[in-house]
Amino acid sequence: MRHSIGVRRHLLWGNFWALPCAMILAAVAATCVLLVIDDRGGAIWFEALGWPFAISPSTADTLAAGLVTIHTAFAALYFSITLLVLTLAASNLGVRLIDRWIGDFTIRFTLGLLLSLLSASLILLYAVDADAPSARVPRVSLTVLTAVTILTIAWMSNALHHLGRTVQVDTSIARLGRDAANNLPAKRASGAAPTGRAQVPILASATGYVGEIASTAILDAAAEREAYVSLALTPGDYMIAREPIGWVAGDPGSGWVTAHIRHVPYRTDSGGAAFEANLLVEVAARALSPGINDFYTALACCDRLGSLLAAAFDQGEDGDWLCDAAGIARLQLPRDRVTVFLDGPLKALRQSAANYPSVTIHMINLFARACSASAVDQRLRAFVLRHAEAFAQHADARAQTDSDRADIAAALVRAQSAASGTATRPG
């Protein structure tokens, strides 16, 4: 599949090892520059400064070996702790969250910092000769690397704290909820399919999940050709090679469209709010499993799903077209309607929460609050009410006491009031 330069850059930089590799190359280049400075008189100038900069060749050799040992230990320690923490967290929260954790900038930067300093230390160890003349001791290079090592020791305390917080369950849930709300599609313009123009089918160029649709590039290309594009897939959807995924009107070819559609072998965050919603439900379902039995984590997931509902309601359900720079609707994309992408996750959550009346009641109350917080149209109110009633019915069938059934029924009454527009905030 052909990719634009921007998509190729995204694929390269999105790799976990891209930042560490770039930092290693930068460290090697910087070390070589420092060695040149030493060779051009920097070593002699530092020797003239006296103690503690006028180190002898044998001391320099010992220091270089010590720096290699320190950075080897740091890199091995951080990498081992990272693997251990991620393994433990994945077993409790879900393996699909690992992709989010290892993509964290601080984790990648810390690993890159340790590996780049290890590379610089190895170069200096190679450059130091214990039997060389005093003028050949790379004092500037060793001094700079020692200073950076001291700063790195301080950074490690922050990096280890950040690693622990990153995989902490509440932090992960909060980020999932925030990213889901941010990944909701913007409001789109109203438009209609062009008439009187031949429609050329767009065929999928590969098998896999839609990872990214470069909508801006497609809009610019369509404006150039005075064409119109309609796609039937959104990021996160699965496509099969050579199957129709849309049409082009006003242009005889469609290759310029597929060049801006990136496919990936598995779903990622580029799948939009639907992906984060499913992850929230997966975390909640694991927390409610008999082996973990952590309903507080499930309640936190419900809170984020409730806020996602409210944010999605504000976006509305109408409009499928994106406009070019001239304001002409040229690209039609299936809208990530909340009534579609949240339907499956809410059903899965209901099945997991049926044995936990407190979780069911909390979610029904969130349905009521989502309706009362926004000007929700009737379709969305009906969607919320249908799920609230299903939650109540399922939990009522599993409830063990009459008091639980009464609380479930009271929560449902509040949701029904919210759906009818006469809701009050649950007490």
C-alpha positions in Angstrom: 0.0 0.0 0.0 1.3 3.4 -0.9 1.6 6.0 1.9 2.2 9.7 1.9 5.3 11.1 3.5 3.4 12.2 6.6 2.0 8.7 7.1 5.4 7.1 6.7 6.8 9.5 9.2 4.0 8.7 11.6 4.7 4.9 11.2 8.4 5.4 11.9 8.1 7.7 14.9 5.2 5.7 16.4 7.6 2.8 16.9 8.5 2.3 20.6 12.2 2.3 19.7 12.2 5.3 17.4 12.9 7.9 20.1 15.6 5.8 21.9 17.3 5.1 18.6 17.3 8.8 17.7 18.7 9.7 21.2 21.5 7.1 20.8 22.5 8.6 17.4 22.5 12.1 18.9 24.6 10.9 21.9 27.1 9.3 19.6 27.4 12.5 17.6 27.7 14.6 20.7 30.4 12.4 22.1 32.4 12.6 18.9 32.2 16.4 19.0 33.4 16.4 22.7 36.3 14.2 21.7 37.3 16.6 18.9 37.1 19.4 21.5 39.5 17.5 23.7 41.8 16.8 20.8 41.8 20.5 19.8 43.1 21.7 23.2 40.2 21.1 25.5 42.0 18.4 27.4 45.0 20.6 28.1 42.9 23.5 29.1 41.0 21.4 31.7 44.3 20.1 33.0 45.5 23.7 33.6 42.4 24.2 35.8 43.9 21.9 38.3 42.0 19.6 40.7 39.5 18.0 40.2 39.6 18.4 36.4 43.3 17.5 35.9 42.7 13.7 36.1 45.5 11.3 35.2 45.2 8.7 32.4 44.8 5.9 34.9 42.0 7.8 36.7 40.3 8.5 33.4 40.4 4.8 32.5 38.9 3.9 35.9 36.2 6.6 35.5 35.3 5.5 32.0 34.9 1.9 33.1 32.8 3.0 36.1 30.5 5.1 33.9 29.9 2.1 31.7 29.1 -0.1 34.7 26.7 2.5 36.1 24.8 3.1 32.9 24.6 -0.7 32.1 23.1 -1.2 35.5 20.7 1.7 35.1 19.5 0.6 31.7 19.1 -3.1 32.8 17.3 -2.0 36.0 14.8 0.3 34.3 14.1 -2.0 31.4 13.5 -4.9 33.8 11.2 -2.9 36.1 9.3 -1.7 33.1 8.7 -5.2 31.9 7.7 -6.4 35.3 5.3 -3.6 36.0 3.7 -3.8 32.6 3.3 -7.6 32.9 1.6 -7.3 36.3 -0.6 -4.4 35.2 -1.6 -6.2 32.0 -2.7 -9.3 33.9 -5.1 -7.2 36.0 -6.2 -4.4 33.6 -5.9 -5.9 30.1 -3.2 -6.6 27.6 -4.6 -4.1 25.1 -3.4 -1.3 27.5 0.2 -2.2 27.0 0.3 -0.4 23.7 -0.7 2.8 25.4 1.8 2.4 28.3 4.8 1.7 26.1 3.8 4.7 23.9 4.2 7.0 26.9 6.8 9.7 26.1 8.5 9.7 29.5 9.0 5.9 29.4 10.5 6.1 25.9 12.6 9.2 26.8 14.0 7.6 30.0 15.0 4.4 28.2 16.5 6.4 25.4 18.4 8.6 27.9 19.9 5.5 29.6 20.8 3.8 26.4 22.3 6.9 24.9 24.5 7.5 27.9 25.6 3.9 27.8 26.6 4.3 24.2 28.6 7.5 25.1 30.3 5.7 28.0 31.4 2.8 25.7 32.9 5.3 23.2 34.8 7.1 25.9 36.0 3.8 27.3 37.3 2.9 23.9 39.0 6.4 23.6 40.7 6.3 27.0 44.2 4.8 27.1 45.7 4.4 30.6 49.3 4.6 29.1 48.6 7.6 26.9 50.2 11.0 27.4 48.4 13.5 29.7 47.4 15.6 26.7 45.4 12.7 25.2 43.1 12.3 28.2 39.5 13.3 27.1 38.9 15.4 30.2 36.1 17.5 28.7 34.2 14.5 27.5 34.5 12.6 30.8 33.5 15.7 32.8 30.4 16.4 30.7 29.4 12.7 30.9 29.9 12.6 34.7 27.7 15.7 35.1 25.0 14.3 32.9 25.2 11.0 34.9 24.6 12.9 38.2 21.5 14.6 36.6 20.3 11.2 35.3 20.4 9.7 38.8 18.0 12.5 39.9 15.9 11.9 36.8 15.6 8.2 37.6 13.6 8.9 40.8 11.1 10.8 38.7 11.0 8.2 36.0 10.3 5.3 38.4 7.6 7.3 40.1 6.1 8.1 36.7 6.2 4.5 35.6 4.3 3.5 38.7 1.7 6.2 38.2 1.3 5.4 34.5 0.1 1.8 35.1 -1.9 2.7 38.2 -5.5 1.7 37.5 -7.1 5.1 38.3 -4.5 6.9 36.1 -5.1 4.6 33.2 -8.9 5.0 33.5 -8.7 8.8 33.7 -6.5 8.9 30.6 -8.8 6.5 28.7 -11.8 8.7 29.5 -10.0 11.9 28.6 -8.7 10.5 25.3 -12.1 9.0 24.4 -13.8 12.5 24.8 -11.0 14.1 22.8 -11.3 11.6 20.0 -14.9 12.3 19.4 -15.4 13.6 15.9 -16.0 17.3 15.4 -19.4 18.5 14.3 -19.7 18.2 10.5 -21.5 20.0 7.8 -24.8 18.9 6.2 -24.5 17.7 2.6 -25.9 15.4 0.0 -24.3 13.0 -2.5 -23.7 14.7 -5.9 -26.1 13.8 -8.6 -25.4 13.4 -12.3 -21.8 12.2 -11.8 -20.5 8.7 -12.3 -19.4 7.0 -9.1 -16.1 5.0 -9.2 -15.8 2.4 -6.5 -12.9 2.7 -4.0 -11.4 -0.7 -3.4 -9.4 -1.6 -0.3 -5.8 -1.9 -1.1 -4.9 -4.3 1.8 -6.4 -6.4 4.5 -6.4 -5.1 8.0 -7.8 -2.4 10.3 -8.2 1.1 9.2 -5.5 2.9 11.2 -5.7 6.4 9.8 -7.6 8.4 7.2 -5.7 11.5 6.2 -8.9 13.5 5.7 -7.1 16.9 5.1 -5.0 15.4 2.3 -8.0 13.7 0.7 -10.0 17.0 0.9 -7.1 18.9 -0.8 -6.8 16.3 -3.5 -10.5 16.2 -4.1 -10.7 20.0 -4.3 -7.9 19.9 -7.0 -9.8 17.4 -9.0 -13.2 18.9 -8.2 -14.3 15.5 -7.0 -16.4 14.1 -4.2 -15.4 11.2 -2.0 -17.6 9.0 0.2 -16.0 6.4 2.5 -17.9 3.6 4.3 -15.2 2.9 6.9 -13.8 4.9 9.8 -10.5 4.3 11.8 -10.8 1.1 13.7 -13.0 -0.7 11.1 -11.8 -3.9 9.5 -11.4 -4.1 5.7 -10.6 -6.9 3.3 -8.4 -6.4 0.2 -10.3 -5.5 -3.0 -13.6 -5.0 -1.3 -15.5 -1.7 -2.0 -15.1 0.8 0.8 -16.6 3.8 -0.8 -16.9 5.8 -4.1 -15.4 8.8 -5.9 -17.5 11.1 -8.1 -16.0 13.5 -10.6 -12.7 11.7 -11.2 -12.0 8.4 -13.1 -9.6 7.0 -10.6 -9.6 6.2 -6.9 -5.9 5.4 -6.2 -5.3 8.9 -4.9 -7.8 8.2 -2.1 -6.4 4.9 -1.0 -3.0 6.4 -0.9 -4.2 8.4 2.2 -5.8 5.4 4.0 -3.4 3.6 6.3 -4.0 0.1 7.4 -2.7 -1.6 10.6 -2.7 -5.2 11.7 -4.5 -4.5 15.0 -6.7 -1.8 16.5 -5.0 1.2 18.2 -6.0 4.5 19.7 -6.4 5.9 16.2 -9.6 3.9 16.1 -11.2 6.9 18.0 -13.6 7.0 20.9 -14.9 3.5 20.2 -11.5 2.0 21.0 -11.2 3.8 24.3 -14.8 2.9 25.2 -14.2 -0.8 24.7 -11.0 -0.6 26.8 -12.9 1.1 29.6 -15.4 -1.8 29.5 -12.7 -4.4 29.4 -11.0 -2.9 32.5 -14.4 -2.8 34.3 -15.2 -6.4 33.3 -11.8 -7.6 34.6 -12.3 -5.8 37.8 -15.8 -7.4 38.3 -14.5 -10.9 37.6 -14.6 -13.3 40.6 -10.8 -13.5 40.7 -10.3 -9.7 41.2 -13.7 -8.5 42.6 -12.7 -4.8 42.5 -16.0 -3.0 42.0 -14.4 0.4 42.9 -12.4 0.2 39.7 -15.6 -0.7 37.8 -17.3 2.4 39.3 -14.4 4.6 38.0 -14.9 3.1 34.6 -18.6 3.9 34.7 -17.9 7.5 35.6 -15.7 7.9 32.5 -18.3 6.2 30.3 -20.9 8.6 31.7 -18.8 11.6 30.9 -18.2 10.2 27.4 -21.9 9.9 26.9 -22.4 13.5 27.9 -19.6 14.7 25.6 -21.0 12.6 22.7 -24.5 14.0 23.2 -23.1 17.5 22.8 -21.7 16.5 19.4 -25.1 15.5 18.1 -25.9 12.9 15.5 -26.3 14.9 12.3 -23.8 15.7 9.5 -21.5 13.4 7.7 -19.6 15.7 5.3 -16.2 17.5 5.7 -15.6 20.7 3.7 -12.6 21.8 1.8 -10.9 25.3 2.2 -13.6 26.8 0.1 -16.4 25.5 2.3 -17.6 22.9 -0.3 -18.6 19.5 1.2 -16.3 17.0 -0.5 -15.6 14.1 1.9 -18.3 12.0 3.5 -17.2 9.8 6.4 -19.5 7.5 8.5 -20.2 9.4 11.7 -19.1 7.8 15.0 -22.6 7.9 16.4 -22.8 7.3 20.1 -25.9 5.1 19.5 -23.7 2.8 17.4 -20.2 2.7 19.0 -21.4 2.6 22.6 -24.2 0.1 22.1 -22.0 -3.0 22.2 -19.7 -1.8 25.1 -22.8 -0.9 27.3 -24.3 -4.3 26.7 -21.0 -6.0 27.7 -20.8 -3.8 30.8 -24.4 -4.7 31.7 -23.6 -8.4 31.6 -20.5 -8.0 33.8 -22.3 -5.7 36.3 -25.5 -7.7 36.7 -24.2 -9.4 39.9 -23.2 -6.0 41.4 -26.2 -3.9 42.2 -24.1 -0.9 43.3 -22.4 -0.8 39.9 -25.7 -1.2 38.1 -27.3 1.6 40.1 -24.3 3.9 39.6 -24.5 3.4 35.9 -28.2 4.0 35.7 -27.7 7.2 37.7 -25.0 8.3 35.2 -27.5 7.7 32.4 -29.9 10.1 34.1 -27.2 12.7 34.6 -26.0 12.5 31.0 -29.5 13.2 29.8 -30.1 16.1 32.2 -26.7 17.7 31.5 -27.2 18.3 27.8 -29.9 19.2 25.3 -30.3 15.6 24.1 -32.6 14.8 21.1 -35.2 12.1 21.3 -33.1 9.4 19.6 -30.4 9.8 22.2 -32.9 9.8 25.0 -34.4 6.6 23.7 -31.0 5.1 23.4 -30.2 5.9 27.1 -33.5 4.8 28.4 -33.3 1.4 26.5 -29.9 0.7 28.2 -31.1 1.9 31.6 -34.0 -0.4 31.5 -31.8 -3.3 30.3 -29.4 -2.7 33.2 -32.2 -2.6 35.7 -33.9 -5.7 34.3 -30.7 -7.8 34.3 -29.6 -6.6 37.8 -33.1 -7.2 39.2 -33.1 -10.8 38.0 -29.7 -11.4 39.8 -30.5 -9.4 43.0 -30.5 -11.3 46.2 -32.5 -9.0 48.4 -35.6 -6.9 48.1 -33.7 -3.8 49.2 -31.4 -4.1 46.2 -34.4 -4.5 43.9 -36.0 -1.3 45.4 -32.8 0.7 44.9 -32.5 -0.5 41.3 -36.1 0.4 40.6 -35.6 3.9 42.1 -32.6 4.5 39.9 -34.6 3.5 36.9 -37.3 5.9 37.8 -34.7 8.7 37.8 -33.4 7.7 34.4 -36.9 7.6 33.0 -37.5 11.1 34.3 -34.3 12.3 32.8 -35.2 10.7 29.4 -38.6 12.5 29.5 -36.9 15.8 30.4 -38.1 16.1 34.0 -35.0 14.7 35.7 -33.6 15.8 39.0 -30.0 15.0 40.1 -30.0 11.7 42.1 -29.4 12.2 45.8 
